[in-house]
Amino acid sequence: MLRCLLAVVCTGAAEASALDDEKKPVPLYTNEDLQRVSPYRDETGGSSKPAAAPAPEPASERGRARGEEYWRREAERVRDRLRPLRERASELRFQIEEKRRQPPPRRGGVGPQMGTLQRRLSALEERIREAESRFEDRARRERALPGWIR
């Protein structure tokens, strides 16, 4: 069985090398060939016109040519609006850390309060991420460069 498989593999390899030796001729096109087919070139669609002209740019897009100054101001405005939220998140992180450092009470009073603080913190962080994401998406859609909003 093994000899049979080896014979087939070796035969296939020999045939493949024989095919490589007999390379196919590369087609050669001359000017005569091109002149012969030139009357039919319009049948391939090479000179066809599109069915409809490209749609004009919407008015909303034309009015949005905003530059670097605008986007830097907008980024600063978003940062100012998010600053109180970031400060509140920092306070919550501090409170959570303080709760962790305190020794646990005898009868489980810290658990629910710690969970409440952590839920508030995660909700606040989510609001911050969503506001940043909305601003970045708006800037991207209006083709603002990323360096303008940092």
C-alpha positions in Angstrom: 0.0 0.0 0.0 2.8 2.4 1.0 4.7 1.6 -2.2 1.6 2.4 -4.3 1.2 5.8 -2.6 4.9 6.6 -3.1 4.7 5.6 -6.7 1.6 7.9 -7.2 3.3 10.8 -5.5 6.6 10.4 -7.4 4.7 10.1 -10.7 2.7 13.2 -9.9 5.9 15.1 -9.1 7.6 13.9 -12.3 4.6 15.1 -14.3 4.6 18.5 -12.6 8.2 19.0 -13.4 7.6 18.0 -17.0 4.8 20.6 -17.3 7.2 23.2 -15.9 9.7 22.4 -18.6 7.1 22.8 -21.3 6.1 26.4 -20.6 3.0 27.7 -22.4 3.7 30.4 -25.0 2.9 33.9 -23.9 0.3 35.5 -26.3 1.8 38.2 -28.4 -0.6 41.0 -29.5 0.4 43.1 -32.5 -1.0 46.3 -33.9 -2.8 44.2 -36.5 -4.7 42.4 -33.7 -5.7 45.8 -32.2 -6.8 47.2 -35.5 -8.9 44.1 -36.1 -10.8 44.4 -32.8 -11.0 48.2 -32.6 -14.4 48.5 -34.3 -15.9 46.4 -31.4 -14.4 48.4 -28.5 -17.7 50.2 -27.7 -19.4 46.9 -27.2 -17.3 46.2 -24.1 -18.7 49.3 -22.3 -15.5 51.2 -22.2 -17.0 54.4 -23.6 -20.4 54.1 -21.9 -21.8 57.0 -19.8 -23.2 56.5 -16.3 -27.0 56.4 -16.0 -27.1 59.3 -13.6 -24.8 62.1 -12.7 -23.1 61.9 -9.2 -25.4 63.3 -6.5 -24.4 66.8 -5.5 -23.0 67.3 -2.0 -25.8 68.0 0.5 -26.2 71.5 1.8 -25.6 70.3 5.3 -22.2 69.0 4.2 -21.3 72.2 2.4 -21.8 74.3 5.4 -19.6 72.2 7.7 -16.2 73.3 6.5 -15.0 73.9 10.1 -11.4 74.3 10.8 -8.9 73.6 13.6 -9.9 76.6 15.8 -13.5 75.5 15.9 -12.7 71.9 16.8 -10.2 72.9 19.5 -12.8 75.2 21.1 -15.4 72.4 20.9 -13.0 70.0 22.5 -12.3 72.4 25.3 -16.0 73.0 25.8 -16.6 69.2 26.1 -13.7 68.9 28.6 -15.2 71.8 30.7 -18.6 70.2 30.7 -17.1 66.8 31.8 -14.8 68.2 34.4 -17.4 68.1 37.2 -18.3 64.5 36.3 -14.6 63.5 36.4 -14.2 65.2 39.8 -17.2 63.4 41.1 -15.8 60.1 39.8 -12.5 60.8 41.5 -14.4 61.5 44.8 -16.3 58.2 44.5 -13.0 56.3 43.9 -11.6 57.9 47.0 -14.6 57.0 49.0 -14.4 53.4 47.8 -10.7 53.2 48.6 -11.5 54.6 52.1 -14.2 51.9 52.7 -11.8 49.2 51.6 -9.1 50.4 54.1 -11.5 50.4 57.1 -11.8 47.2 59.0 -15.1 45.4 58.3 -17.8 45.9 60.9 -19.0 42.9 62.9 -22.4 42.5 61.1 -22.0 43.3 57.3 -22.9 47.0 57.1 -20.2 47.9 54.6 -21.1 45.5 51.7 -24.3 47.2 50.5 -22.8 50.7 50.8 -19.7 49.6 48.9 -21.8 48.1 46.1 -23.8 51.3 45.9 -20.7 53.4 45.5 -19.3 51.1 42.9 -22.5 51.2 40.9 -22.6 55.0 41.0 -19.0 55.1 39.9 -19.6 52.8 36.9 -22.7 54.7 35.9 -20.7 58.0 36.0 -17.8 56.6 34.1 -20.3 55.3 31.4 -21.8 58.8 31.1 -18.3 60.3 30.6 -17.4 57.7 28.0 -20.7 58.2 26.1 -20.2 62.0 26.0 -16.7 61.7 24.7 -17.7 59.1 22.2 -20.6 61.2 20.8 -18.2 64.2 20.4 -15.5 62.1 18.7 -18.1 60.6 16.4 -19.4 64.0 15.4 -15.9 65.3 14.8 -15.1 62.2 12.7 -18.2 62.6 10.6 -17.4 66.2 9.9 -13.8 65.3 9.0 -12.0 66.9 11.8 -8.4 65.8 12.3 -7.8 63.7 15.4 -5.1 66.1 16.7 -7.6 69.0 16.7 -9.8 67.3 19.4 -7.1 66.1 21.8 
